[in-house]
Amino acid sequence: MYRLLKILKEHGPLSKTSLALYAKLNYQRAVAYLQHLSDAGLVELEKEVALTRKGYETLEKLEEVLKNLGVTHRDNQK
């Protein structure tokens, strides 16, 4: 789910299909993850999927923690 948030931060609002393709997830799995993120208030599911303010702030905090742990972007792709 981190990857979905990261993609939205980098590319802005996207369709569910485009987001699934960027994340290399099948559509149904991506939609299930997006529903969890929406329930948590991290994304808005309108015509396009977009980060909420809470989603952006949560992602910023997570990136800071990962940086402090020495986890690289490449490590997050696994």
Helices and strands as residue ranges (DSSP letters): H 2-11, H 16-23, H 27-39, E 43-45, E 49-51, H 53-69, H 73-76
